[in-house]
Protein backbone atom coordinates (compact mmCIF):
# COMPACT_ATOMS: atom_id res chain seq x y z
CA UNK A 1 0.00 0.00 0.00
CA UNK A 2 1.54 3.33 -1.06
CA UNK A 3 2.85 5.95 1.34
CA UNK A 4 0.12 8.49 0.50
CA UNK A 5 -2.62 6.06 1.60
CA UNK A 6 -0.81 4.83 4.71
CA UNK A 7 0.32 8.24 5.95
CA UNK A 8 -3.16 9.68 5.45
CA UNK A 9 -5.13 6.87 7.13
CA UNK A 10 -2.75 6.36 10.08
CA UNK A 11 -3.98 9.67 11.55
CA UNK A 12 -7.52 8.29 11.83
CA UNK A 13 -9.00 5.70 14.23
CA UNK A 14 -8.64 2.77 11.83
CA UNK A 15 -6.65 -0.45 11.93
CA UNK A 16 -4.39 -0.79 8.88
CA UNK A 17 -2.99 -3.97 7.39
CA UNK A 18 -0.44 -3.06 4.72
CA UNK A 19 0.21 -5.95 2.31
CA UNK A 20 3.60 -5.62 0.66
CA UNK A 21 5.12 -6.74 -2.64
CA UNK A 22 8.12 -9.02 -2.11
CA UNK A 23 9.51 -9.58 -5.62
CA UNK A 24 11.27 -6.28 -6.39
CA UNK A 25 14.51 -6.93 -8.25
CA UNK A 26 16.11 -3.48 -8.56
CA UNK A 27 18.18 -1.21 -6.33
CA UNK A 28 19.42 -2.14 -2.86
CA UNK A 29 16.53 -4.55 -2.25
CA UNK A 30 17.20 -6.38 -5.51
CA UNK A 31 20.92 -6.67 -4.82
CA UNK A 32 20.29 -8.21 -1.40
CA UNK A 33 17.66 -10.52 -2.82
CA UNK A 34 20.03 -11.85 -5.49
CA UNK A 35 23.15 -12.10 -3.32
CA UNK A 36 21.57 -13.70 -0.25
CA UNK A 37 18.51 -15.46 -1.73
CA UNK A 38 16.17 -13.59 0.60
CA UNK A 39 12.84 -11.82 0.17
CA UNK A 40 12.95 -8.29 -1.19
CA UNK A 41 12.96 -5.90 1.80
CA UNK A 42 12.17 -2.68 -0.09
CA UNK A 43 8.38 -2.43 -0.05
CA UNK A 44 7.95 -3.82 3.44
CA UNK A 45 10.61 -1.40 4.75
CA UNK A 46 8.76 1.60 3.29
CA UNK A 47 5.48 0.50 4.85
CA UNK A 48 7.07 -0.03 8.27
CA UNK A 49 8.68 3.42 8.22
CA UNK A 50 5.48 5.15 7.06
CA UNK A 51 3.34 3.54 9.77
CA UNK A 52 5.94 3.78 12.54
CA UNK A 53 5.15 5.61 15.74
CA UNK A 54 8.84 6.24 16.40
CA UNK A 55 11.05 9.26 16.93
CA UNK A 56 12.27 11.26 13.91
CA UNK A 57 15.81 10.10 14.70
CA UNK A 58 14.84 6.42 14.46
CA UNK A 59 12.91 7.02 11.23
CA UNK A 60 15.89 8.88 9.78
CA UNK A 61 18.18 5.98 10.72
CA UNK A 62 15.89 3.42 9.10
CA UNK A 63 15.72 5.53 5.94
CA UNK A 64 19.49 6.12 5.77
CA UNK A 65 21.21 5.18 2.51
CA UNK A 66 24.99 4.67 2.30
CA UNK A 67 26.69 7.08 -0.10
CA UNK A 68 30.11 5.48 -0.60
CA UNK A 69 32.21 2.35 -0.17
CA UNK A 70 31.11 -1.24 -0.67
CA UNK A 71 27.70 -0.46 0.88
CA UNK A 72 27.01 2.43 -1.51
CA UNK A 73 23.34 2.48 -2.49
CA UNK A 74 22.23 0.19 0.30
CA UNK A 75 19.55 1.30 2.73
CA UNK A 76 20.20 0.65 6.43
CA UNK A 77 16.77 -0.87 7.06
CA UNK A 78 17.15 -3.16 4.03
CA UNK A 79 20.40 -4.47 5.54
CA UNK A 80 18.74 -4.89 8.93
CA UNK A 81 15.80 -6.80 7.45
CA UNK A 82 18.21 -9.03 5.53
CA UNK A 83 20.28 -9.70 8.66
CA UNK A 84 17.23 -10.63 10.74
CA UNK A 85 15.87 -12.93 8.02
CA UNK A 86 19.22 -14.67 7.56
CA UNK A 87 19.89 -15.06 11.29
CA UNK A 88 16.43 -16.33 12.26
CA UNK A 89 15.19 -18.04 9.08
CA UNK A 90 11.75 -17.04 10.37
CA UNK A 91 9.91 -14.15 8.71
CA UNK A 92 7.49 -13.93 11.60
CA UNK A 93 10.46 -12.88 13.76
CA UNK A 94 11.46 -10.30 11.15
CA UNK A 95 8.03 -8.67 11.46
CA UNK A 96 8.03 -8.94 15.27
CA UNK A 97 11.48 -7.33 15.53
CA UNK A 98 10.56 -4.41 13.25
CA UNK A 99 7.32 -3.90 15.20
CA UNK A 100 9.38 -3.61 18.38
CA UNK A 101 11.92 -1.20 16.90
CA UNK A 102 9.32 1.08 15.32
CA UNK A 103 6.48 0.85 17.87
CA UNK A 104 3.89 -0.13 15.29
CA UNK A 105 0.16 -0.03 16.05
CA UNK A 106 -0.81 -1.45 12.66
CA UNK A 107 0.07 -4.55 10.64
CA UNK A 108 2.68 -4.78 7.90
CA UNK A 109 2.57 -8.12 6.10
CA UNK A 110 4.39 -9.76 3.17
CA UNK A 111 2.11 -10.96 0.39
CA UNK A 112 4.18 -14.15 0.06
CA UNK A 113 7.28 -15.83 1.46
CA UNK A 114 7.89 -17.83 -1.72
CA UNK A 115 10.78 -17.13 -4.06
CA UNK A 116 9.37 -16.23 -7.47
CA UNK A 117 9.84 -13.84 -10.39
CA UNK A 118 7.49 -11.46 -12.17
CA UNK A 119 7.27 -11.84 -15.97
CA UNK A 120 5.58 -9.72 -18.64
CA UNK A 121 4.60 -10.86 -22.13
CA UNK A 122 4.66 -8.06 -24.71
CA UNK A 123 2.37 -7.67 -27.72
CA UNK A 124 4.90 -9.16 -30.14
CA UNK A 125 5.49 -12.18 -27.93
CA UNK A 126 8.71 -11.14 -26.19
CA UNK A 127 8.96 -12.19 -22.52
CA UNK A 128 10.47 -9.79 -19.96
CA UNK A 129 11.79 -11.29 -16.72
CA UNK A 130 12.02 -9.41 -13.43
CA UNK A 131 10.23 -6.49 -11.80
CA UNK A 132 12.99 -3.96 -12.50
CA UNK A 133 13.10 -4.81 -16.23
CA UNK A 134 9.36 -4.12 -16.44
CA UNK A 135 9.68 -1.03 -14.25
CA UNK A 136 12.62 0.40 -16.23
CA UNK A 137 12.25 -1.08 -19.74
CA UNK A 138 15.32 -1.91 -21.79
CA UNK A 139 13.01 -3.09 -24.57
CA UNK A 140 10.89 -0.88 -26.84
CA UNK A 141 8.61 0.85 -24.29
CA UNK A 142 5.89 1.38 -26.92
CA UNK A 143 5.19 -2.34 -27.00
CA UNK A 144 2.05 -3.03 -24.97
CA UNK A 145 2.11 -5.48 -22.08
CA UNK A 146 -0.39 -8.22 -22.89
CA UNK A 147 0.03 -10.45 -19.86
CA UNK A 148 1.88 -10.66 -16.54
CA UNK A 149 2.55 -13.82 -14.54
CA UNK A 150 4.65 -15.25 -11.73
CA UNK A 151 7.07 -18.15 -12.16
CA UNK A 152 7.28 -20.33 -10.20
CA UNK A 153 3.90 -20.05 -8.52
CA UNK A 154 3.88 -18.04 -5.29
CA UNK A 155 1.44 -18.79 -2.47
CA UNK A 156 -0.04 -16.20 -0.15
CA UNK A 157 1.30 -15.76 3.39
CA UNK A 158 -1.49 -17.17 5.64
CA UNK A 159 -1.67 -14.17 8.05
CA UNK A 160 -2.12 -11.95 4.98
CA UNK A 161 -5.13 -13.98 3.86
CA UNK A 162 -6.54 -13.66 7.38
CA UNK A 163 -6.11 -9.89 7.28
CA UNK A 164 -7.99 -9.72 3.96
CA UNK A 165 -10.77 -11.92 5.37
CA UNK A 166 -11.22 -9.63 8.39
CA UNK A 167 -11.08 -6.32 6.51
CA UNK A 168 -13.92 -3.84 6.06
CA UNK A 169 -12.27 -1.99 3.18
CA UNK A 170 -9.68 -3.24 0.67
CA UNK A 171 -7.63 -0.53 -1.04
CA UNK A 172 -5.61 -1.29 -4.18
CA UNK A 173 -3.16 1.30 -5.46
CA UNK A 174 -2.01 3.76 -6.41
CA UNK A 175 1.15 2.21 -7.79
CA UNK A 176 2.79 0.89 -10.93
CA UNK A 177 0.17 -1.36 -12.49
CA UNK A 178 2.29 -4.24 -13.71
CA UNK A 179 5.60 -3.99 -11.85
CA UNK A 180 4.00 -3.37 -8.44
CA UNK A 181 0.27 -4.10 -8.08
CA UNK A 182 0.32 -7.17 -10.34
CA UNK A 183 2.98 -8.94 -8.31
CA UNK A 184 0.63 -8.78 -5.31
CA UNK A 185 -2.62 -9.72 -7.06
CA UNK A 186 -1.00 -12.62 -8.95
CA UNK A 187 0.05 -14.41 -5.76
CA UNK A 188 -2.07 -17.56 -5.38
CA UNK A 189 -4.91 -17.01 -2.95
CA UNK A 190 -4.86 -13.20 -2.91
CA UNK A 191 -7.41 -12.39 -5.63
CA UNK A 192 -9.60 -15.26 -4.41
CA UNK A 193 -9.54 -13.91 -0.86
CA UNK A 194 -10.34 -10.37 -2.04
CA UNK A 195 -13.28 -11.58 -4.14
CA UNK A 196 -14.58 -13.69 -1.25
CA UNK A 197 -14.30 -10.84 1.26
CA UNK A 198 -17.41 -8.83 2.06
CA UNK A 199 -15.27 -5.69 2.25
CA UNK A 200 -15.71 -2.89 -0.28
CA UNK A 201 -13.01 -3.05 -2.96
CA UNK A 202 -11.47 0.32 -3.85
CA UNK A 203 -8.91 1.16 -6.51
CA UNK A 204 -7.05 4.48 -6.44
CA UNK A 205 -5.95 5.43 -9.94
CA UNK A 206 -2.48 6.68 -10.73
CA UNK A 207 -2.05 10.38 -11.50
CA UNK A 208 0.21 9.87 -14.50
CA UNK A 209 0.88 7.22 -17.13
CA UNK A 210 4.22 5.44 -17.15
CA UNK A 211 6.54 4.72 -20.06
CA UNK A 212 6.56 1.02 -20.95
CA UNK A 213 3.68 0.09 -18.64
CA UNK A 214 0.63 2.27 -19.09
CA UNK A 215 1.22 4.42 -22.16
CA UNK A 216 -2.00 6.30 -23.10
CA UNK A 217 -4.02 4.65 -20.30
CA UNK A 218 -7.20 6.33 -19.08
CA UNK A 219 -8.88 5.84 -15.69
CA UNK A 220 -11.11 3.20 -17.28
CA UNK A 221 -8.10 1.36 -18.72
CA UNK A 222 -6.45 1.22 -15.30
CA UNK A 223 -9.60 -0.03 -13.57
CA UNK A 224 -10.27 -2.69 -16.23
CA UNK A 225 -6.74 -4.06 -15.91
CA UNK A 226 -7.00 -4.17 -12.11
CA UNK A 227 -10.32 -6.02 -12.40
CA UNK A 228 -8.71 -8.42 -14.87
CA UNK A 229 -5.91 -9.16 -12.38
CA UNK A 230 -8.43 -9.39 -9.57
CA UNK A 231 -10.82 -11.59 -11.50
CA UNK A 232 -13.74 -9.58 -10.15
CA UNK A 233 -15.31 -6.14 -10.02
CA UNK A 234 -14.30 -3.14 -7.98
CA UNK A 235 -16.86 -1.27 -5.88
CA UNK A 236 -15.18 2.13 -6.25
CA UNK A 237 -12.52 3.79 -8.37
CA UNK A 238 -11.10 7.04 -7.02
CA UNK A 239 -9.38 9.30 -9.54
CA UNK A 240 -7.97 12.80 -9.61
CA UNK A 241 -9.99 15.59 -11.19
CA UNK A 242 -7.64 18.47 -10.36
CA UNK A 243 -5.51 19.61 -13.30
CA UNK A 244 -2.14 21.14 -12.35
CA UNK A 245 -0.62 23.98 -14.31
CA UNK A 246 1.33 23.16 -17.46
CA UNK A 247 4.50 24.58 -15.88
CA UNK A 248 4.16 22.41 -12.80
CA UNK A 249 3.62 19.33 -14.94
CA UNK A 250 6.57 20.12 -17.21
CA UNK A 251 8.90 20.66 -14.25
CA UNK A 252 7.83 17.40 -12.61
CA UNK A 253 8.31 15.43 -15.83
CA UNK A 254 11.87 16.78 -16.09
CA UNK A 255 12.60 15.11 -12.73
CA UNK A 256 10.68 11.92 -13.61
CA UNK A 257 11.28 11.15 -17.27
CA UNK A 258 9.57 7.76 -16.96
CA UNK A 259 6.23 9.49 -16.42
CA UNK A 260 4.39 10.55 -19.57
CA UNK A 261 1.12 12.46 -19.16
CA UNK A 262 -1.71 13.01 -16.72
CA UNK A 263 -4.15 10.10 -16.67
CA UNK A 264 -7.21 11.20 -18.65
CA UNK A 265 -10.67 10.37 -17.33
CA UNK A 266 -13.32 8.97 -19.63
CA UNK A 267 -16.58 10.85 -20.24
CA UNK A 268 -18.89 7.86 -19.80
CA UNK A 269 -17.76 6.74 -16.33
CA UNK A 270 -20.42 5.32 -14.00
CA UNK A 271 -20.82 8.12 -11.46
CA UNK A 272 -21.59 5.79 -8.56
CA UNK A 273 -18.55 3.58 -9.05
CA UNK A 274 -16.07 6.21 -10.27
CA UNK A 275 -15.34 9.00 -7.80
CA UNK A 276 -13.74 12.14 -9.17
CA UNK A 277 -12.01 14.26 -6.53
CA UNK A 278 -9.21 16.74 -5.97
CA UNK A 279 -6.60 14.42 -4.44
CA UNK A 280 -3.56 16.22 -5.84
CA UNK A 281 -0.79 17.41 -3.53
CA UNK A 282 -0.53 21.16 -2.98
CA UNK A 283 3.24 21.06 -3.49
CA UNK A 284 5.11 21.33 -6.79
CA UNK A 285 5.17 17.55 -7.23
CA UNK A 286 2.48 15.56 -9.03
CA UNK A 287 1.64 13.24 -6.15
CA UNK A 288 -1.39 12.26 -4.11
CA UNK A 289 -2.23 14.38 -1.09
CA UNK A 290 -2.51 11.99 1.91
CA UNK A 291 -5.05 14.13 3.79
CA UNK A 292 -7.32 14.68 0.77
CA UNK A 293 -7.09 11.02 -0.18
CA UNK A 294 -7.93 9.73 3.31
CA UNK A 295 -10.97 12.03 3.49
CA UNK A 296 -12.36 10.61 0.25
CA UNK A 297 -11.68 7.03 1.38
CA UNK A 298 -13.31 7.49 4.80
CA UNK A 299 -16.44 9.00 3.28
CA UNK A 300 -17.16 6.03 1.04
CA UNK A 301 -20.55 4.45 1.76
C-alpha positions as CSV (number, residue, x, y, z in Angstrom):
1,X,0.0,0.0,0.0
2,X,1.5,3.3,-1.1
3,X,2.9,5.9,1.3
4,X,0.1,8.5,0.5
5,X,-2.6,6.1,1.6
6,X,-0.8,4.8,4.7
7,X,0.3,8.2,6.0
8,X,-3.2,9.7,5.5
9,X,-5.1,6.9,7.1
10,X,-2.8,6.4,10.1
11,X,-4.0,9.7,11.5
12,X,-7.5,8.3,11.8
13,X,-9.0,5.7,14.2
14,X,-8.6,2.8,11.8
15,X,-6.7,-0.5,11.9
16,X,-4.4,-0.8,8.9
17,X,-3.0,-4.0,7.4
18,X,-0.4,-3.1,4.7
19,X,0.2,-5.9,2.3
20,X,3.6,-5.6,0.7
21,X,5.1,-6.7,-2.6
22,X,8.1,-9.0,-2.1
23,X,9.5,-9.6,-5.6
24,X,11.3,-6.3,-6.4
25,X,14.5,-6.9,-8.2
26,X,16.1,-3.5,-8.6
27,X,18.2,-1.2,-6.3
28,X,19.4,-2.1,-2.9
29,X,16.5,-4.5,-2.2
30,X,17.2,-6.4,-5.5
31,X,20.9,-6.7,-4.8
32,X,20.3,-8.2,-1.4
33,X,17.7,-10.5,-2.8
34,X,20.0,-11.9,-5.5
35,X,23.1,-12.1,-3.3
36,X,21.6,-13.7,-0.2
37,X,18.5,-15.5,-1.7
38,X,16.2,-13.6,0.6
39,X,12.8,-11.8,0.2
40,X,13.0,-8.3,-1.2
41,X,13.0,-5.9,1.8
42,X,12.2,-2.7,-0.1
43,X,8.4,-2.4,0.0
44,X,7.9,-3.8,3.4
45,X,10.6,-1.4,4.7
46,X,8.8,1.6,3.3
47,X,5.5,0.5,4.8
48,X,7.1,0.0,8.3
49,X,8.7,3.4,8.2
50,X,5.5,5.1,7.1
51,X,3.3,3.5,9.8
52,X,5.9,3.8,12.5
53,X,5.1,5.6,15.7
54,X,8.8,6.2,16.4
55,X,11.1,9.3,16.9
56,X,12.3,11.3,13.9
57,X,15.8,10.1,14.7
58,X,14.8,6.4,14.5
59,X,12.9,7.0,11.2
60,X,15.9,8.9,9.8
61,X,18.2,6.0,10.7
62,X,15.9,3.4,9.1
63,X,15.7,5.5,5.9
64,X,19.5,6.1,5.8
65,X,21.2,5.2,2.5
66,X,25.0,4.7,2.3
67,X,26.7,7.1,-0.1
68,X,30.1,5.5,-0.6
69,X,32.2,2.4,-0.2
70,X,31.1,-1.2,-0.7
71,X,27.7,-0.5,0.9
72,X,27.0,2.4,-1.5
73,X,23.3,2.5,-2.5
74,X,22.2,0.2,0.3
75,X,19.6,1.3,2.7
76,X,20.2,0.7,6.4
77,X,16.8,-0.9,7.1
78,X,17.2,-3.2,4.0
79,X,20.4,-4.5,5.5
80,X,18.7,-4.9,8.9
81,X,15.8,-6.8,7.5
82,X,18.2,-9.0,5.5
83,X,20.3,-9.7,8.7
84,X,17.2,-10.6,10.7
85,X,15.9,-12.9,8.0
86,X,19.2,-14.7,7.6
87,X,19.9,-15.1,11.3
88,X,16.4,-16.3,12.3
89,X,15.2,-18.0,9.1
90,X,11.8,-17.0,10.4
91,X,9.9,-14.1,8.7
92,X,7.5,-13.9,11.6
93,X,10.5,-12.9,13.8
94,X,11.5,-10.3,11.2
95,X,8.0,-8.7,11.5
96,X,8.0,-8.9,15.3
97,X,11.5,-7.3,15.5
98,X,10.6,-4.4,13.3
99,X,7.3,-3.9,15.2
100,X,9.4,-3.6,18.4
101,X,11.9,-1.2,16.9
102,X,9.3,1.1,15.3
103,X,6.5,0.9,17.9
104,X,3.9,-0.1,15.3
105,X,0.2,0.0,16.0
106,X,-0.8,-1.5,12.7
107,X,0.1,-4.6,10.6
108,X,2.7,-4.8,7.9
109,X,2.6,-8.1,6.1
110,X,4.4,-9.8,3.2
111,X,2.1,-11.0,0.4
112,X,4.2,-14.2,0.1
113,X,7.3,-15.8,1.5
114,X,7.9,-17.8,-1.7
115,X,10.8,-17.1,-4.1
116,X,9.4,-16.2,-7.5
117,X,9.8,-13.8,-10.4
118,X,7.5,-11.5,-12.2
119,X,7.3,-11.8,-16.0
120,X,5.6,-9.7,-18.6
121,X,4.6,-10.9,-22.1
122,X,4.7,-8.1,-24.7
123,X,2.4,-7.7,-27.7
124,X,4.9,-9.2,-30.1
125,X,5.5,-12.2,-27.9
126,X,8.7,-11.1,-26.2
127,X,9.0,-12.2,-22.5
128,X,10.5,-9.8,-20.0
129,X,11.8,-11.3,-16.7
130,X,12.0,-9.4,-13.4
131,X,10.2,-6.5,-11.8
132,X,13.0,-4.0,-12.5
133,X,13.1,-4.8,-16.2
134,X,9.4,-4.1,-16.4
135,X,9.7,-1.0,-14.2
136,X,12.6,0.4,-16.2
137,X,12.2,-1.1,-19.7
138,X,15.3,-1.9,-21.8
139,X,13.0,-3.1,-24.6
140,X,10.9,-0.9,-26.8
141,X,8.6,0.9,-24.3
142,X,5.9,1.4,-26.9
143,X,5.2,-2.3,-27.0
144,X,2.0,-3.0,-25.0
145,X,2.1,-5.5,-22.1
146,X,-0.4,-8.2,-22.9
147,X,0.0,-10.5,-19.9
148,X,1.9,-10.7,-16.5
149,X,2.6,-13.8,-14.5
150,X,4.7,-15.3,-11.7
151,X,7.1,-18.1,-12.2
152,X,7.3,-20.3,-10.2
153,X,3.9,-20.1,-8.5
154,X,3.9,-18.0,-5.3
155,X,1.4,-18.8,-2.5
156,X,0.0,-16.2,-0.2
157,X,1.3,-15.8,3.4
158,X,-1.5,-17.2,5.6
159,X,-1.7,-14.2,8.1
160,X,-2.1,-11.9,5.0
161,X,-5.1,-14.0,3.9
162,X,-6.5,-13.7,7.4
163,X,-6.1,-9.9,7.3
164,X,-8.0,-9.7,4.0
165,X,-10.8,-11.9,5.4
166,X,-11.2,-9.6,8.4
167,X,-11.1,-6.3,6.5
168,X,-13.9,-3.8,6.1
169,X,-12.3,-2.0,3.2
170,X,-9.7,-3.2,0.7
171,X,-7.6,-0.5,-1.0
172,X,-5.6,-1.3,-4.2
173,X,-3.2,1.3,-5.5
174,X,-2.0,3.8,-6.4
175,X,1.1,2.2,-7.8
176,X,2.8,0.9,-10.9
177,X,0.2,-1.4,-12.5
178,X,2.3,-4.2,-13.7
179,X,5.6,-4.0,-11.8
180,X,4.0,-3.4,-8.4
181,X,0.3,-4.1,-8.1
182,X,0.3,-7.2,-10.3
183,X,3.0,-8.9,-8.3
184,X,0.6,-8.8,-5.3
185,X,-2.6,-9.7,-7.1
186,X,-1.0,-12.6,-9.0
187,X,0.1,-14.4,-5.8
188,X,-2.1,-17.6,-5.4
189,X,-4.9,-17.0,-2.9
190,X,-4.9,-13.2,-2.9
191,X,-7.4,-12.4,-5.6
192,X,-9.6,-15.3,-4.4
193,X,-9.5,-13.9,-0.9
194,X,-10.3,-10.4,-2.0
195,X,-13.3,-11.6,-4.1
196,X,-14.6,-13.7,-1.3
197,X,-14.3,-10.8,1.3
198,X,-17.4,-8.8,2.1
199,X,-15.3,-5.7,2.2
200,X,-15.7,-2.9,-0.3
201,X,-13.0,-3.1,-3.0
202,X,-11.5,0.3,-3.8
203,X,-8.9,1.2,-6.5
204,X,-7.1,4.5,-6.4
205,X,-6.0,5.4,-9.9
206,X,-2.5,6.7,-10.7
207,X,-2.1,10.4,-11.5
208,X,0.2,9.9,-14.5
209,X,0.9,7.2,-17.1
210,X,4.2,5.4,-17.2
211,X,6.5,4.7,-20.1
212,X,6.6,1.0,-20.9
213,X,3.7,0.1,-18.6
214,X,0.6,2.3,-19.1
215,X,1.2,4.4,-22.2
216,X,-2.0,6.3,-23.1
217,X,-4.0,4.6,-20.3
218,X,-7.2,6.3,-19.1
219,X,-8.9,5.8,-15.7
220,X,-11.1,3.2,-17.3
221,X,-8.1,1.4,-18.7
222,X,-6.5,1.2,-15.3
223,X,-9.6,0.0,-13.6
224,X,-10.3,-2.7,-16.2
225,X,-6.7,-4.1,-15.9
226,X,-7.0,-4.2,-12.1
227,X,-10.3,-6.0,-12.4
228,X,-8.7,-8.4,-14.9
229,X,-5.9,-9.2,-12.4
230,X,-8.4,-9.4,-9.6
231,X,-10.8,-11.6,-11.5
232,X,-13.7,-9.6,-10.2
233,X,-15.3,-6.1,-10.0
234,X,-14.3,-3.1,-8.0
235,X,-16.9,-1.3,-5.9
236,X,-15.2,2.1,-6.3
237,X,-12.5,3.8,-8.4
238,X,-11.1,7.0,-7.0
239,X,-9.4,9.3,-9.5
240,X,-8.0,12.8,-9.6
241,X,-10.0,15.6,-11.2
242,X,-7.6,18.5,-10.4
243,X,-5.5,19.6,-13.3
244,X,-2.1,21.1,-12.3
245,X,-0.6,24.0,-14.3
246,X,1.3,23.2,-17.5
247,X,4.5,24.6,-15.9
248,X,4.2,22.4,-12.8
249,X,3.6,19.3,-14.9
250,X,6.6,20.1,-17.2
251,X,8.9,20.7,-14.2
252,X,7.8,17.4,-12.6
253,X,8.3,15.4,-15.8
254,X,11.9,16.8,-16.1
255,X,12.6,15.1,-12.7
256,X,10.7,11.9,-13.6
257,X,11.3,11.1,-17.3
258,X,9.6,7.8,-17.0
259,X,6.2,9.5,-16.4
260,X,4.4,10.6,-19.6
261,X,1.1,12.5,-19.2
262,X,-1.7,13.0,-16.7
263,X,-4.2,10.1,-16.7
264,X,-7.2,11.2,-18.7
265,X,-10.7,10.4,-17.3
266,X,-13.3,9.0,-19.6
267,X,-16.6,10.9,-20.2
268,X,-18.9,7.9,-19.8
269,X,-17.8,6.7,-16.3
270,X,-20.4,5.3,-14.0
271,X,-20.8,8.1,-11.5
272,X,-21.6,5.8,-8.6
273,X,-18.6,3.6,-9.1
274,X,-16.1,6.2,-10.3
275,X,-15.3,9.0,-7.8
276,X,-13.7,12.1,-9.2
277,X,-12.0,14.3,-6.5
278,X,-9.2,16.7,-6.0
279,X,-6.6,14.4,-4.4
280,X,-3.6,16.2,-5.8
281,X,-0.8,17.4,-3.5
282,X,-0.5,21.2,-3.0
283,X,3.2,21.1,-3.5
284,X,5.1,21.3,-6.8
285,X,5.2,17.6,-7.2
286,X,2.5,15.6,-9.0
287,X,1.6,13.2,-6.2
288,X,-1.4,12.3,-4.1
289,X,-2.2,14.4,-1.1
290,X,-2.5,12.0,1.9
291,X,-5.0,14.1,3.8
292,X,-7.3,14.7,0.8
293,X,-7.1,11.0,-0.2
294,X,-7.9,9.7,3.3
295,X,-11.0,12.0,3.5
296,X,-12.4,10.6,0.2
297,X,-11.7,7.0,1.4
298,X,-13.3,7.5,4.8
299,X,-16.4,9.0,3.3
300,X,-17.2,6.0,1.0
301,X,-20.5,4.4,1.8
